[in-house]
Amino acid sequence: MAHLQDFPAKHCFTVAAVLVHEHKVLLIKHKKLGIWLAPGGHVEGDELPHKAAEREFWEETGVKVTAVDTAPTVPSDVAENLPHPFLTNLHWVSRENYEARVNGGDRSEATQRNWGNGCEQHLCFLYLVKPQGSVAFHQNLEETAGIGWFSAEEIKTLETPSDVKGELLLAIQLDKKLKEQ
């Protein structure tokens, strides 16, 4: 008998971008999930992750940003140093899809939980970003149910998972540390 741990989950590469401005973070309320998150989404085809983070942020907020490098780099004659994510995580988006696939069961529309791309897990790269100009935002009504700036104190009471709160609070601390250097 096969065990679930013997079958790798189908993972998709995703990104999230955290913009800290005046000690607040710009967040969107995810329309499908109903929780507050940093803007983000899937990395497309041959897209580099930091460029996907910049694109997703623009699409969801209307604010142009650039990924910030959060780790030391070594000069190279043969390679280009790219911005490092400040955090990477792997999380389930549809354990139901995974179990249905592994067990040879039906992956009906109801079972797929509206994740039409078939992702079972997201491998997410979280980037700290800085604005390229104005931080005036607009809400993408197709993908979001809200948008706004949140302080560290407000993040602690947000309708979002505790690990997301931790990621956002870490981004605020990291932004402060980078600005002090």
PASEBA-1860 file (N, C-alpha, C; in nm, 3 decimals):
! residues 181
1> MAHLQDFP> 0.084/-0.118/0.000/0.000/0.000/0.000/0.089/0.125/0.000 ~ 0.058/0.219/-0.087/0.136/0.342/-0.099/0.101/0.438/0.015 ~ 0.199/0.513/0.058/0.180/0.614/0.161/0.188/0.751/0.097 ~ 0.114/0.847/0.150/0.112/0.981/0.092/0.251/1.041/0.084 ~ 0.337/1.016/0.183/0.471/1.075/0.182/0.558/1.023/0.067 ~ 0.515/0.912/0.001/0.591/0.857/-0.111/0.565/0.933/-0.242 ~ 0.467/1.023/-0.244/0.429/1.094/-0.366/0.449/1.244/-0.345 ~ 0.539/1.305/-0.422/0.558/1.449/-0.405/0.434/1.527/-0.448
9> AKHCFTVA> 0.407/1.632/-0.374/0.296/1.720/-0.409/0.334/1.803/-0.531 ~ 0.234/1.839/-0.612/0.258/1.929/-0.725/0.272/2.069/-0.668 ~ 0.390/2.127/-0.682/0.410/2.261/-0.629/0.422/2.361/-0.743 ~ 0.375/2.480/-0.715/0.384/2.592/-0.807/0.471/2.698/-0.740 ~ 0.550/2.767/-0.821/0.633/2.875/-0.769/0.549/3.002/-0.761 ~ 0.548/3.063/-0.642/0.475/3.186/-0.620/0.564/3.289/-0.552 ~ 0.516/3.412/-0.552/0.589/3.523/-0.491/0.491/3.610/-0.413 ~ 0.546/3.684/-0.319/0.473/3.789/-0.251/0.569/3.906/-0.232
17> AVLVHEHK> 0.515/4.026/-0.236/0.597/4.147/-0.223/0.545/4.231/-0.108 ~ 0.637/4.271/-0.019/0.600/4.350/0.097/0.662/4.489/0.083 ~ 0.574/4.589/0.077/0.616/4.728/0.071/0.592/4.792/0.207 ~ 0.699/4.840/0.269/0.689/4.911/0.397/0.710/5.059/0.367 ~ 0.614/5.140/0.409/0.623/5.285/0.388/0.572/5.354/0.514 ~ 0.654/5.440/0.571/0.619/5.512/0.694/0.570/5.415/0.802 ~ 0.642/5.305/0.817/0.618/5.203/0.921/0.487/5.126/0.902 ~ 0.432/5.130/0.780/0.311/5.055/0.750/0.334/4.969/0.626
25> VLLIKHKK> 0.254/4.861/0.614/0.264/4.767/0.503/0.136/4.777/0.419 ~ 0.153/4.778/0.287/0.038/4.780/0.197/-0.007/4.636/0.172 ~ -0.131/4.605/0.211/-0.184/4.469/0.197/-0.312/4.469/0.116 ~ -0.341/4.352/0.060/-0.467/4.331/-0.011/-0.547/4.223/0.062 ~ -0.678/4.232/0.053/-0.763/4.126/0.107/-0.795/4.033/-0.010 ~ -0.745/3.910/-0.001/-0.761/3.811/-0.108/-0.908/3.777/-0.126 ~ -0.956/3.790/-0.248/-1.098/3.771/-0.275/-1.146/3.629/-0.247 ~ -1.070/3.529/-0.290/-1.113/3.389/-0.271/-1.092/3.341/-0.128
33> LGIWLAPG> -0.980/3.382/-0.067/-0.947/3.333/0.066/-1.008/3.415/0.179 ~ -1.038/3.543/0.150/-1.099/3.629/0.250/-1.004/3.672/0.361 ~ -0.873/3.669/0.335/-0.774/3.709/0.436/-0.682/3.816/0.377 ~ -0.618/3.890/0.466/-0.523/3.995/0.427/-0.387/3.933/0.400 ~ -0.328/3.970/0.287/-0.198/3.917/0.244/-0.118/4.026/0.175 ~ 0.012/4.001/0.163/0.095/4.085/0.078/0.058/4.053/-0.067 ~ 0.058/4.151/-0.156/0.029/4.124/-0.296/0.125/4.019/-0.352 ~ 0.074/3.932/-0.437/0.159/3.828/-0.494/0.081/3.736/-0.584
41> GHVEGDEL> 0.150/3.633/-0.631/0.086/3.535/-0.720/0.188/3.442/-0.781 ~ 0.149/3.378/-0.889/0.232/3.277/-0.954/0.342/3.338/-1.040 ~ 0.457/3.272/-1.041/0.566/3.306/-1.131/0.530/3.246/-1.267 ~ 0.537/3.326/-1.371/0.500/3.280/-1.505/0.621/3.225/-1.579 ~ 0.598/3.121/-1.658/0.696/3.062/-1.749/0.841/3.086/-1.719 ~ 0.905/3.172/-1.796/1.048/3.197/-1.780/1.076/3.324/-1.699 ~ 0.980/3.370/-1.622/0.993/3.490/-1.542/1.082/3.465/-1.420 ~ 1.166/3.560/-1.387/1.246/3.552/-1.266/1.157/3.585/-1.147
49> PHKAAERE> 1.179/3.519/-1.033/1.090/3.541/-0.917/1.078/3.687/-0.873 ~ 1.190/3.760/-0.865/1.179/3.899/-0.819/1.102/3.985/-0.916 ~ 1.110/3.954/-1.046/1.033/4.028/-1.146/0.884/3.993/-1.135 ~ 0.855/3.868/-1.101/0.715/3.828/-1.079/0.658/3.903/-0.960 ~ 0.737/3.919/-0.854/0.691/3.992/-0.736/0.660/4.137/-0.771 ~ 0.748/4.199/-0.850/0.725/4.337/-0.892/0.600/4.347/-0.979 ~ 0.581/4.254/-1.072/0.464/4.255/-1.161/0.335/4.234/-1.083 ~ 0.334/4.134/-0.996/0.214/4.104/-0.918/0.175/4.223/-0.830
57> FWEETGVK> 0.274/4.288/-0.770/0.245/4.403/-0.685/0.178/4.513/-0.768 ~ 0.232/4.540/-0.886/0.176/4.641/-0.975/0.034/4.604/-1.016 ~ 0.012/4.478/-1.054/-0.120/4.435/-1.099/-0.226/4.448/-0.989 ~ -0.187/4.422/-0.865/-0.284/4.421/-0.756/-0.300/4.555/-0.685 ~ -0.202/4.645/-0.699/-0.208/4.771/-0.625/-0.194/4.896/-0.712 ~ -0.140/4.881/-0.833/-0.114/4.997/-0.916/0.011/5.074/-0.875 ~ 0.088/5.019/-0.783/0.211/5.083/-0.736/0.330/5.011/-0.798 ~ 0.416/5.087/-0.866/0.538/5.030/-0.924/0.644/5.017/-0.815
65> VTAVDTAP> 0.703/4.897/-0.808/0.805/4.869/-0.706/0.924/4.798/-0.766 ~ 1.032/4.797/-0.689/1.154/4.725/-0.723/1.192/4.638/-0.604 ~ 1.230/4.514/-0.631/1.272/4.423/-0.524/1.401/4.472/-0.462 ~ 1.410/4.461/-0.330/1.526/4.503/-0.252/1.608/4.379/-0.219 ~ 1.739/4.389/-0.235/1.824/4.276/-0.198/1.842/4.278/-0.047 ~ 1.809/4.168/0.018/1.812/4.161/0.164/1.927/4.077/0.219 ~ 2.017/4.034/0.131/2.129/3.950/0.175/2.257/3.997/0.107 ~ 2.370/3.968/0.169/2.497/4.006/0.106/2.519/3.929/-0.023
73> TVPSDVAE> 2.592/3.991/-0.114/2.626/3.925/-0.240/2.776/3.930/-0.261 ~ 2.822/3.846/-0.347/2.963/3.841/-0.383/2.975/3.887/-0.528 ~ 3.060/3.987/-0.555/3.077/4.031/-0.694/3.120/3.914/-0.782 ~ 3.069/3.914/-0.904/3.100/3.804/-0.995/3.126/3.858/-1.135 ~ 3.219/3.793/-1.203/3.247/3.827/-1.342/3.159/3.747/-1.437 ~ 3.097/3.641/-1.387/3.022/3.551/-1.475/2.873/3.540/-1.442 ~ 2.830/3.595/-1.329/2.690/3.582/-1.290/2.635/3.716/-1.245 ~ 2.506/3.735/-1.266/2.439/3.855/-1.219/2.377/3.825/-1.083
81> NLPHPFLT> 2.404/3.910/-0.986/2.342/3.894/-0.855/2.198/3.946/-0.862 ~ 2.105/3.864/-0.818/1.964/3.901/-0.818/1.920/3.930/-0.675 ~ 1.812/4.009/-0.659/1.763/4.035/-0.524/1.723/3.904/-0.455 ~ 1.761/3.892/-0.330/1.726/3.774/-0.251/1.590/3.794/-0.185 ~ 1.509/3.691/-0.180/1.388/3.702/-0.098/1.428/3.708/0.049 ~ 1.346/3.771/0.131/1.379/3.774/0.274/1.328/3.650/0.344 ~ 1.242/3.574/0.276/1.188/3.452/0.333/1.135/3.364/0.220 ~ 1.142/3.234/0.241/1.086/3.137/0.147/1.007/3.036/0.228
89> NLHWVSRE> 0.888/3.000/0.179/0.812/2.898/0.250/0.741/2.806/0.153 ~ 0.702/2.691/0.204/0.626/2.592/0.128/0.499/2.566/0.206 ~ 0.384/2.589/0.143/0.258/2.570/0.214/0.154/2.503/0.124 ~ 0.064/2.431/0.188/-0.043/2.364/0.116/-0.146/2.465/0.067 ~ -0.193/2.445/-0.055/-0.307/2.520/-0.105/-0.424/2.425/-0.132 ~ -0.393/2.297/-0.156/-0.500/2.199/-0.174/-0.451/2.058/-0.141 ~ -0.456/2.026/-0.015/-0.424/1.889/0.026/-0.526/1.793/-0.034 ~ -0.650/1.841/-0.054/-0.755/1.758/-0.113/-0.717/1.714/-0.254
97> NYEARVNG> -0.664/1.806/-0.336/-0.619/1.770/-0.471/-0.510/1.664/-0.465 ~ -0.416/1.684/-0.374/-0.304/1.591/-0.358/-0.354/1.451/-0.321 ~ -0.437/1.444/-0.220/-0.487/1.313/-0.175/-0.571/1.245/-0.282 ~ -0.652/1.322/-0.355/-0.732/1.264/-0.464/-0.640/1.209/-0.573 ~ -0.536/1.284/-0.608/-0.443/1.239/-0.713/-0.369/1.113/-0.670 ~ -0.316/1.115/-0.550/-0.237/1.002/-0.500/-0.323/0.876/-0.486 ~ -0.445/0.894/-0.444/-0.534/0.780/-0.424/-0.612/0.742/-0.550 ~ -0.581/0.809/-0.662/-0.648/0.777/-0.788/-0.794/0.815/-0.789
105> GDRSEATQ> -0.832/0.905/-0.699/-0.972/0.944/-0.689/-1.011/1.051/-0.787 ~ -1.133/1.095/-0.776/-1.191/1.195/-0.864/-1.140/1.334/-0.824 ~ -1.089/1.408/-0.921/-1.050/1.546/-0.895/-1.156/1.637/-0.956 ~ -1.276/1.621/-0.906/-1.389/1.700/-0.956/-1.368/1.847/-0.927 ~ -1.451/1.928/-0.987/-1.441/2.072/-0.967/-1.454/2.107/-0.820 ~ -1.544/2.040/-0.750/-1.562/2.067/-0.607/-1.437/2.030/-0.529 ~ -1.375/1.919/-0.564/-1.254/1.875/-0.494/-1.139/1.970/-0.519 ~ -1.131/2.030/-0.637/-1.018/2.115/-0.672/-1.019/2.252/-0.604
113> RNWGNGCE> -1.123/2.280/-0.526/-1.128/2.404/-0.449/-1.096/2.527/-0.532 ~ -1.137/2.527/-0.658/-1.117/2.642/-0.746/-0.971/2.676/-0.775 ~ -0.881/2.583/-0.752/-0.740/2.604/-0.788/-0.719/2.538/-0.923 ~ -0.770/2.602/-1.028/-0.771/2.544/-1.162/-0.634/2.510/-1.218 ~ -0.528/2.571/-1.167/-0.396/2.541/-1.220/-0.338/2.413/-1.161 ~ -0.409/2.349/-1.071/-0.366/2.220/-1.019/-0.262/2.224/-0.910 ~ -0.232/2.341/-0.856/-0.134/2.350/-0.748/-0.184/2.274/-0.627 ~ -0.092/2.203/-0.565/-0.120/2.138/-0.438/-0.045/2.208/-0.325
121> QHLCFLYL> 0.075/2.256/-0.359/0.154/2.337/-0.265/0.210/2.457/-0.339 ~ 0.231/2.565/-0.266/0.299/2.682/-0.319/0.437/2.692/-0.255 ~ 0.540/2.703/-0.338/0.673/2.738/-0.293/0.682/2.889/-0.315 ~ 0.677/2.965/-0.205/0.662/3.110/-0.213/0.791/3.182/-0.173 ~ 0.831/3.276/-0.258/0.946/3.362/-0.232/0.891/3.500/-0.193 ~ 0.923/3.544/-0.072/0.875/3.673/-0.023/0.984/3.778/-0.038 ~ 0.951/3.887/-0.106/1.047/3.993/-0.133/1.007/4.121/-0.062 ~ 1.106/4.190/-0.011/1.088/4.326/0.036/1.103/4.413/-0.088
129> VKPQGSVA> 1.015/4.511/-0.105/1.019/4.598/-0.223/1.018/4.744/-0.180 ~ 1.065/4.830/-0.271/1.060/4.974/-0.248/0.986/5.038/-0.365 ~ 0.918/5.149/-0.342/0.843/5.213/-0.451/0.936/5.278/-0.552 ~ 0.892/5.281/-0.678/0.966/5.350/-0.783/0.921/5.496/-0.795 ~ 0.812/5.527/-0.731/0.756/5.662/-0.735/0.650/5.674/-0.628 ~ 0.534/5.717/-0.668/0.422/5.738/-0.576/0.375/5.606/-0.514 ~ 0.327/5.614/-0.391/0.270/5.497/-0.325/0.116/5.504/-0.325 ~ 0.061/5.595/-0.404/-0.084/5.602/-0.418/-0.130/5.474/-0.489
137> FHQNLEET> -0.226/5.405/-0.429/-0.268/5.275/-0.481/-0.410/5.280/-0.536 ~ -0.443/5.176/-0.611/-0.583/5.153/-0.650/-0.610/5.003/-0.636 ~ -0.733/4.970/-0.605/-0.771/4.831/-0.581/-0.803/4.760/-0.711 ~ -0.747/4.640/-0.728/-0.782/4.552/-0.839/-0.907/4.475/-0.796 ~ -1.023/4.516/-0.845/-1.150/4.460/-0.799/-1.171/4.315/-0.842 ~ -1.101/4.270/-0.945/-1.114/4.131/-0.990/-1.050/4.033/-0.892 ~ -0.942/4.074/-0.827/-0.865/3.983/-0.743/-0.873/4.013/-0.594 ~ -0.915/4.134/-0.558/-0.909/4.171/-0.417/-1.044/4.220/-0.364
145> AGIGWFSA> -1.061/4.203/-0.234/-1.182/4.249/-0.166/-1.150/4.367/-0.075 ~ -1.029/4.418/-0.084/-0.988/4.532/-0.003/-0.840/4.560/-0.021 ~ -0.799/4.679/0.016/-0.659/4.719/0.010/-0.637/4.828/0.113 ~ -0.519/4.828/0.176/-0.492/4.933/0.273/-0.356/4.920/0.338 ~ -0.319/5.026/0.410/-0.193/5.032/0.484/-0.218/4.989/0.627 ~ -0.126/4.907/0.681/-0.141/4.854/0.816/-0.010/4.866/0.895 ~ -0.022/4.914/1.017/0.093/4.923/1.107/0.118/4.787/1.171 ~ 0.231/4.774/1.241/0.262/4.649/1.310/0.153/4.614/1.411
153> EEIKTLET> 0.103/4.712/1.484/-0.003/4.686/1.582/-0.131/4.639/1.514 ~ -0.164/4.698/1.401/-0.285/4.658/1.328/-0.270/4.518/1.268 ~ -0.149/4.484/1.224/-0.123/4.351/1.167/-0.152/4.242/1.270 ~ -0.120/4.269/1.394/-0.139/4.170/1.501/-0.286/4.130/1.518 ~ -0.379/4.215/1.477/-0.522/4.185/1.492/-0.592/4.157/1.360 ~ -0.517/4.149/1.252/-0.576/4.125/1.119/-0.637/3.987/1.107 ~ -0.732/3.977/1.017/-0.795/3.850/0.982/-0.704/3.778/0.880 ~ -0.601/3.713/0.934/-0.505/3.642/0.852/-0.431/3.542/0.940
161> PSDVKGEL> -0.375/3.435/0.882/-0.305/3.334/0.963/-0.186/3.393/1.038 ~ -0.152/3.331/1.150/-0.043/3.381/1.235/0.091/3.379/1.163 ~ 0.115/3.280/1.075/0.243/3.279/1.004/0.254/3.397/0.909 ~ 0.143/3.438/0.847/0.145/3.556/0.759/0.173/3.681/0.842 ~ 0.110/3.691/0.958/0.138/3.805/1.047/0.287/3.810/1.080 ~ 0.345/3.693/1.111/0.487/3.687/1.143/0.574/3.732/1.027 ~ 0.538/3.693/0.906/0.614/3.734/0.787/0.608/3.885/0.769 ~ 0.491/3.943/0.788/0.474/4.088/0.771/0.550/4.165/0.878
169> LLAIQLDK> 0.544/4.118/1.002/0.617/4.185/1.110/0.768/4.174/1.090 ~ 0.813/4.059/1.038/0.955/4.042/1.006/0.997/4.141/0.897 ~ 0.912/4.160/0.797/0.943/4.255/0.689/0.957/4.397/0.742 ~ 0.871/4.436/0.837/0.880/4.569/0.895/1.013/4.585/0.970 ~ 1.052/4.483/1.046/1.179/4.487/1.120/1.297/4.493/1.023 ~ 1.293/4.413/0.919/1.401/4.409/0.822/1.413/4.543/0.749 ~ 1.300/4.601/0.711/1.301/4.731/0.645/1.366/4.836/0.734 ~ 1.333/4.837/0.861/1.390/4.931/0.956/1.542/4.911/0.967
177> KLKEQ> 1.584/4.787/0.976/1.726/4.754/0.986/1.803/4.799/0.861 ~ 1.747/4.773/0.744/1.812/4.813/0.620/1.823/4.965/0.607 ~ 1.723/5.036/0.654/1.725/5.183/0.646/1.824/5.243/0.744 ~ 1.855/5.170/0.853/1.953/5.219/0.951/2.096/5.199/0.905 ~ 2.118/5.114/0.807/2.255/5.085/0.760/2.311/5.196/0.676
END
